[in-house]
């Protein structure tokens, strides 16, 4: 099943009952790692209600860390697993997600199966998503979509079994890291100049 079909299934279920992350994980098992990480970070592409940033980013970080450790069954703390998103917000979010995933799936298809199915690659993907989730949580205005795109590339590559897209995602992760190094350096220089002027 493609990521977009997963989203369609969730939209159909939301019409009759609220969904929790625990319910999604229970149904999708190993696939749930990437699916739920995708659901957690996709809101960062759009304006977020106050208070959701650390909840969503923290959940993504926790699941990615489990991937990095080689776990095959995802786990979330009860408070996060049983959290129910506001129904109207969730429905609008999933509809926006459909547009994003539609674009990503046009470039993703099963390729380089030896890479896509490698256990070490699975863990390396987790390490990269941990790093990108940390960047996502940094309090730097207007930068959230940048690491989000990197995480989404890994999510789609994993769900579609696309080893080539995984390799491309490593390069994108390196570029994103360089961007944040540049931003951090510029911030530090600006702060140093400000301190010099004050004192």
C-alpha positions as CSV (number, residue, x, y, z in Angstrom):
1,X,0.0,0.0,0.0
2,X,1.3,3.5,-0.9
3,X,1.5,6.3,1.6
4,X,-1.4,8.1,-0.2
5,X,-3.6,5.1,0.2
6,X,-2.7,4.9,3.9
7,X,-3.9,8.6,4.2
8,X,-7.1,7.9,2.3
9,X,-7.8,5.0,4.7
10,X,-7.3,7.3,7.7
11,X,-9.6,9.9,6.2
12,X,-12.4,7.3,5.8
13,X,-12.0,6.1,9.4
14,X,-12.0,9.7,10.7
15,X,-15.4,10.2,9.3
16,X,-16.8,7.7,11.8
17,X,-14.5,7.8,14.8
18,X,-11.4,9.7,16.2
19,X,-8.1,8.1,15.6
20,X,-5.2,7.7,18.0
21,X,-1.5,7.0,17.2
22,X,-1.8,3.8,19.2
23,X,-4.5,2.5,16.8
24,X,-2.4,3.4,13.8
25,X,0.7,1.6,15.2
26,X,-1.4,-1.4,16.2
27,X,-2.6,-1.9,12.6
28,X,0.7,-1.1,10.7
29,X,3.4,-2.6,13.0
30,X,6.9,-2.1,11.4
31,X,5.4,0.0,8.6
32,X,3.9,2.2,11.4
33,X,7.4,3.6,12.2
34,X,7.6,5.6,8.9
35,X,3.8,6.1,8.6
36,X,3.4,7.7,12.1
37,X,6.7,9.7,11.8
38,X,5.3,11.1,8.5
39,X,2.0,12.0,10.2
40,X,3.8,13.7,13.1
41,X,6.1,15.9,11.0
42,X,3.8,16.8,8.1
43,X,2.0,19.4,10.2
44,X,5.3,21.4,10.3
45,X,4.8,22.3,6.6
46,X,1.7,24.3,7.6
47,X,0.8,26.8,10.4
48,X,0.5,24.8,13.7
49,X,-1.8,25.4,16.7
50,X,0.1,26.5,19.8
51,X,1.5,23.7,22.0
52,X,1.8,20.9,19.3
53,X,5.4,21.6,18.3
54,X,7.1,19.7,21.1
55,X,4.5,17.0,21.2
56,X,4.8,16.2,17.4
57,X,8.5,16.7,17.2
58,X,9.2,14.7,20.3
59,X,7.1,11.8,19.1
60,X,9.0,11.8,15.8
61,X,12.3,11.9,17.6
62,X,11.3,9.0,19.9
63,X,10.2,6.7,17.0
64,X,13.3,7.6,14.9
65,X,15.5,6.7,17.8
66,X,13.9,3.3,18.1
67,X,14.6,2.8,14.4
68,X,18.2,3.8,15.0
69,X,18.4,1.1,17.7
70,X,17.1,-1.5,15.3
71,X,13.7,-2.0,16.9
72,X,11.0,-3.4,14.6
73,X,8.0,-2.8,16.8
74,X,7.2,0.9,17.5
75,X,6.4,2.2,21.0
76,X,5.1,5.5,22.2
77,X,4.4,6.7,25.8
78,X,0.7,6.3,26.7
79,X,0.1,10.0,26.8
80,X,1.3,10.4,23.2
81,X,-0.1,7.1,21.9
82,X,-3.7,7.9,23.1
83,X,-3.7,11.6,22.1
84,X,-6.5,12.5,19.8
85,X,-6.0,15.4,17.4
86,X,-8.9,17.8,17.0
87,X,-11.2,16.2,14.3
88,X,-11.5,19.3,12.1
89,X,-7.8,20.0,12.3
90,X,-6.9,16.4,11.5
91,X,-9.2,16.2,8.5
92,X,-7.8,19.4,7.0
93,X,-4.3,18.2,7.8
94,X,-4.8,14.9,6.1
95,X,-6.2,16.6,3.0
96,X,-3.2,18.8,2.8
97,X,-1.0,15.8,3.3
98,X,-2.5,14.1,0.3
99,X,-1.3,17.0,-1.9
100,X,2.3,16.7,-0.5
101,X,2.5,12.9,-0.7
102,X,1.1,13.0,-4.2
103,X,4.2,15.0,-5.3
104,X,6.6,12.8,-3.4
105,X,5.2,9.5,-4.7
106,X,5.7,10.7,-8.3
107,X,9.5,10.4,-7.7
108,X,9.4,7.2,-5.6
109,X,9.1,3.6,-6.7
110,X,10.8,0.3,-5.6
111,X,14.5,0.6,-6.6
112,X,17.8,-0.8,-5.3
113,X,16.1,-3.4,-3.1
114,X,19.4,-4.5,-1.5
115,X,19.7,-1.0,-0.1
116,X,16.1,-0.6,0.8
117,X,15.8,-3.9,2.7
118,X,19.2,-3.7,4.4
119,X,18.9,-3.8,8.3
120,X,21.9,-1.4,8.7
121,X,20.3,1.0,6.2
122,X,17.1,0.9,8.3
123,X,19.1,1.9,11.3
124,X,21.0,4.6,9.4
125,X,17.7,6.1,8.2
126,X,16.6,6.2,11.9
127,X,19.9,8.0,12.8
128,X,19.3,10.6,10.1
129,X,15.7,11.1,11.1
130,X,16.8,11.6,14.8
131,X,19.2,14.3,13.7
132,X,16.5,16.0,11.5
133,X,14.0,15.8,14.3
134,X,16.4,17.6,16.6
135,X,16.9,20.3,14.0
136,X,13.1,20.5,13.7
137,X,12.8,21.2,17.4
138,X,15.3,24.0,17.4
139,X,13.6,27.4,18.2
140,X,14.7,29.0,14.9
141,X,11.8,30.9,13.3
142,X,10.6,29.8,9.8
143,X,13.0,26.8,9.5
144,X,10.6,24.0,10.4
145,X,9.7,23.0,6.8
146,X,13.4,22.4,5.9
147,X,14.2,19.4,8.2
148,X,10.5,18.3,7.6
149,X,11.2,17.8,3.9
150,X,14.3,15.7,4.7
151,X,12.3,13.5,7.1
152,X,9.5,13.1,4.6
153,X,12.0,11.9,1.9
154,X,13.1,9.1,4.3
155,X,9.5,8.3,5.2
156,X,8.4,7.9,1.6
157,X,11.6,6.1,0.5
158,X,11.1,3.6,3.4
159,X,7.4,3.0,2.7
160,X,7.9,2.7,-1.1
161,X,11.1,0.5,-0.7
162,X,13.1,3.0,-2.8
163,X,16.8,2.5,-2.1
164,X,17.8,5.2,-4.6
165,X,15.6,7.8,-2.9
166,X,17.2,6.8,0.4
167,X,20.7,7.6,-1.0
168,X,19.4,10.9,-2.3
169,X,18.0,11.6,1.2
170,X,21.4,11.2,2.8
171,X,22.7,14.0,0.5
172,X,19.7,16.2,1.3
173,X,20.4,15.6,5.1
174,X,24.0,16.8,4.6
175,X,22.8,19.9,2.8
176,X,20.2,20.6,5.5
177,X,22.9,20.2,8.2
178,X,25.1,22.7,6.3
179,X,22.3,25.1,6.2
180,X,21.7,25.0,9.9
181,X,25.5,25.3,10.5
182,X,25.4,28.5,8.4
183,X,22.3,29.8,10.2
184,X,23.9,29.0,13.6
185,X,27.2,30.7,12.6
186,X,25.3,33.8,11.4
187,X,23.3,34.0,14.6
188,X,26.5,33.6,16.8
189,X,28.3,36.3,14.8
190,X,25.3,38.6,15.2
191,X,25.1,37.9,18.9
192,X,28.8,38.6,19.3
193,X,28.5,42.0,17.5
194,X,25.5,42.9,19.7
195,X,27.4,42.1,22.9
196,X,30.5,44.1,21.7
197,X,28.3,47.1,21.0
198,X,26.6,46.9,24.4
199,X,29.8,46.5,26.4
